[in-house]
Amino acid sequence: MSETILLVDDDESLRQVMSQYLAQEGYRVIAAGSGAEALKLFYSERPGAVLLDLMMPGMDGWEVCARLRELSDAPILLVSARTSQEDKLRGFRLGIDDYLAKPFSLAELAARLQAVLARSRKTGAEAEKNLAWNELRMDLGKRQVWCGGKPILLTPTEFRMLEILIRKQGSVATEDELRQEIWGSERPVDSSAVRRYVWLLRQKIEADPAKPARVLAVRGAGYRLGP
């Protein structure tokens, strides 16, 4: 089965050229002309990689990238006419896998795409480290979680939050630590985002989310795993 690629660019003619070339290379290409459309397609199609333009009206590529990273670890290749070092560093801090400057050759595009997909598959195949805390088990390579022996489906953001807490082995993770580790410095979020994801995580791993026994709040400090 061919790999599905999500192509996001507001330039219709460029989308058509890139789509046709990648289809000839054996990929299944789905295309979006805006950030909002891209997110809808990503939710419904779950592509194996994303080719993402930065400069789009409305929701720009930075915001799309940040939202995708809350949902998925799929490779993201930024394709942009913005070529400053600052832009590239911002992209990598947001979690992109590669940066291709416009104008580019279609052959280079295909080669870069093939490379990020290969790295993604290799990382998934080689990562075998497991984490555990009481009844919680995490397989970092397979991105799987069990609680009391039952599989739990977590979003990438929930997964990273639980990973941070388990690595602490009962010590407190401050809200600042959680914000930095999950969202990074390029997408500042306030305490409400941390609390929202703590609430979501509790819905999935607590016997009674209203009376949490696994993810505990430490007043004035942050959160830790219990008991």
C-alpha positions as CSV (number, residue, x, y, z in Angstrom):
1,M,0.0,0.0,0.0
2,S,1.4,3.4,-1.0
3,E,2.3,6.0,1.8
4,T,-0.2,8.8,2.1
5,I,1.3,12.3,2.1
6,L,-0.6,15.5,3.1
7,L,0.5,18.4,1.0
8,V,-0.4,21.9,2.4
9,D,0.2,25.0,0.2
10,D,-2.1,27.9,-0.8
11,D,-0.5,28.0,-4.3
12,E,-2.9,25.8,-6.4
13,S,-0.5,25.5,-9.4
14,L,2.4,24.4,-7.1
15,R,0.1,21.9,-5.3
16,Q,-0.8,20.3,-8.6
17,V,2.8,20.1,-9.8
18,M,4.0,18.6,-6.5
19,S,1.0,16.2,-6.3
20,Q,1.5,14.9,-9.8
21,Y,5.2,14.3,-9.3
22,L,4.8,12.6,-5.9
23,A,2.0,10.4,-7.3
24,Q,4.5,9.3,-10.1
25,E,6.9,8.5,-7.3
26,G,4.4,6.1,-5.8
27,Y,2.8,8.2,-3.1
28,R,-0.9,8.7,-2.4
29,V,-1.2,12.5,-2.2
30,I,-4.0,14.5,-0.4
31,A,-3.8,18.2,-0.7
32,A,-5.0,21.3,1.2
33,G,-5.0,25.0,0.4
34,S,-5.4,26.3,3.9
35,G,-4.4,25.4,7.5
36,A,-7.9,24.6,8.6
37,E,-8.5,22.3,5.6
38,A,-5.1,20.6,6.4
39,L,-6.1,19.8,10.0
40,K,-9.4,18.3,8.8
41,L,-7.7,16.1,6.3
42,F,-5.1,15.1,8.8
43,Y,-7.7,14.0,11.3
44,S,-9.6,12.0,8.7
45,E,-6.8,10.5,6.7
46,R,-3.9,10.2,9.2
47,P,-1.1,10.6,6.6
48,G,2.3,9.2,7.0
49,A,4.0,12.5,6.5
50,V,3.2,16.2,5.9
51,L,4.6,18.7,3.4
52,L,3.8,22.1,4.9
53,D,4.1,25.6,3.5
54,L,4.6,28.5,6.0
55,M,3.1,31.5,4.5
56,M,-0.7,31.0,4.1
57,P,-3.6,33.3,4.8
58,G,-5.5,32.8,8.1
59,M,-3.8,29.9,10.0
60,D,-0.2,29.9,8.9
61,G,2.2,27.0,8.8
62,W,3.6,27.6,12.3
63,E,0.2,27.2,13.9
64,V,-0.6,24.1,11.8
65,C,2.7,22.6,12.8
66,A,2.1,23.2,16.5
67,R,-1.4,21.7,16.3
68,L,-0.1,18.7,14.4
69,R,2.6,18.0,17.0
70,E,-0.1,17.9,19.7
71,L,-1.8,15.1,17.8
72,S,0.9,13.1,16.0
73,D,4.6,12.3,15.6
74,A,4.2,12.0,11.8
75,P,7.2,13.5,9.9
76,I,6.7,17.1,8.9
77,L,8.8,18.7,6.1
78,L,8.5,22.5,6.0
79,V,8.6,23.8,2.4
80,S,9.0,27.6,2.4
81,A,10.5,30.7,0.7
82,R,11.4,31.9,4.2
83,T,15.0,30.7,4.5
84,S,16.5,32.6,7.5
85,Q,18.3,30.7,10.2
86,E,15.8,32.0,12.7
87,D,12.9,30.5,10.7
88,K,14.7,27.2,10.4
89,L,15.5,27.0,14.1
90,R,11.9,27.9,15.0
91,G,10.7,25.1,12.8
92,F,13.0,22.5,14.4
93,R,12.0,23.7,17.9
94,L,8.4,23.1,17.0
95,G,9.3,19.5,16.0
96,I,9.7,19.5,12.2
97,D,11.9,16.8,10.7
98,D,13.4,18.8,7.7
99,Y,13.3,22.2,6.0
100,L,13.3,22.7,2.3
101,A,13.7,26.2,0.8
102,K,11.8,27.4,-2.2
103,P,12.5,27.3,-5.1
104,F,13.5,23.6,-5.1
105,S,13.8,20.7,-7.5
106,L,11.1,18.1,-7.4
107,A,13.8,15.4,-7.3
108,E,15.2,17.0,-4.1
109,L,11.7,17.2,-2.6
110,A,11.2,13.4,-3.2
111,A,14.6,12.6,-1.8
112,R,14.0,14.7,1.4
113,L,10.6,13.1,1.8
114,Q,11.9,9.6,1.4
115,A,14.7,10.4,4.0
116,V,12.3,11.6,6.7
117,L,10.0,8.7,6.2
118,A,12.9,6.3,6.4
119,R,14.2,7.9,9.6
120,S,10.7,7.7,11.1
121,R,10.3,4.0,10.3
122,K,13.8,3.3,11.7
123,T,13.1,5.2,14.9
124,G,9.9,3.3,15.4
125,A,11.6,-0.1,14.7
126,E,14.6,0.4,16.9
127,A,13.1,2.1,20.0
128,E,12.4,-0.6,22.6
129,K,12.7,1.3,25.9
130,N,9.9,0.7,28.3
131,L,8.8,2.8,31.3
132,A,6.8,1.7,34.3
133,W,5.2,3.1,37.4
134,N,3.0,0.9,39.6
135,E,0.2,-0.3,37.3
136,L,1.2,2.0,34.4
137,R,3.4,0.6,31.5
138,M,4.7,2.5,28.5
139,D,6.3,1.1,25.4
140,L,8.1,4.1,23.9
141,G,9.0,2.4,20.6
142,K,5.4,1.2,19.9
143,R,3.9,4.3,21.5
144,Q,1.6,2.1,23.6
145,V,0.3,2.5,27.2
146,W,-1.3,0.0,29.6
147,C,-2.9,0.7,32.9
148,G,-3.7,-2.3,35.1
149,G,-2.9,-4.5,32.1
150,K,-5.5,-2.8,29.8
151,P,-4.4,-0.9,26.8
152,I,-5.0,2.9,26.9
153,L,-5.2,5.1,23.8
154,L,-3.5,8.4,24.4
155,T,-2.9,11.4,22.1
156,P,0.8,12.3,21.5
157,T,0.5,15.2,24.0
158,E,-1.1,13.0,26.7
159,F,1.6,10.4,25.9
160,R,4.4,12.9,26.4
161,M,2.8,14.2,29.7
162,L,2.6,10.7,31.1
163,E,6.1,9.9,29.9
164,I,7.5,13.0,31.8
165,L,5.6,12.0,34.9
166,I,6.8,8.4,34.9
167,R,10.4,9.5,34.3
168,K,10.1,11.6,37.5
169,Q,9.3,8.3,39.4
170,G,7.0,10.0,42.0
171,S,8.9,13.4,42.1
172,V,7.1,16.5,41.2
173,A,7.0,17.9,37.6
174,T,6.4,21.6,37.8
175,E,4.0,23.3,35.4
176,D,6.9,25.1,33.8
177,E,8.7,21.8,33.2
178,L,5.6,20.3,31.6
179,R,5.0,23.3,29.4
180,Q,8.6,23.3,28.2
181,E,8.9,19.6,27.6
182,I,5.6,19.3,25.8
183,W,5.1,22.5,23.9
184,G,8.6,24.1,23.9
185,S,9.5,27.7,24.0
186,E,8.2,28.5,20.5
187,R,4.5,27.9,21.4
188,P,4.0,29.6,24.8
189,V,0.9,28.2,26.6
190,D,-0.5,29.1,30.0
191,S,-1.3,26.9,33.0
192,S,-4.8,26.2,31.7
193,A,-3.3,24.1,28.9
194,V,-1.4,22.0,31.4
195,R,-4.5,21.6,33.6
196,R,-6.6,20.7,30.6
197,Y,-4.3,17.9,29.6
198,V,-4.0,16.6,33.1
199,W,-7.8,16.4,33.2
200,L,-7.8,14.6,29.9
201,L,-5.1,12.2,31.1
202,R,-7.0,11.5,34.2
203,Q,-10.1,10.6,32.3
204,K,-8.2,7.7,30.7
205,I,-6.0,6.3,33.5
206,E,-8.0,7.0,36.7
207,A,-10.6,4.6,38.1
208,D,-12.5,7.7,39.3
209,P,-11.2,10.9,37.6
210,A,-13.1,13.0,40.2
211,K,-10.9,11.4,42.9
212,P,-7.6,11.0,41.2
213,A,-5.2,8.5,42.7
214,R,-2.6,8.2,39.9
215,V,-2.0,11.8,38.7
216,L,-1.8,14.0,41.9
217,A,-1.7,17.7,42.1
218,V,0.9,19.2,44.5
219,R,-0.4,22.5,45.7
220,G,1.9,25.4,44.5
221,A,4.3,23.0,42.9
222,G,2.9,20.9,40.0
223,Y,2.0,17.2,39.5
224,R,3.4,13.8,40.4
225,L,2.3,10.2,40.1
226,G,0.9,8.4,43.1
227,P,0.3,6.8,45.4
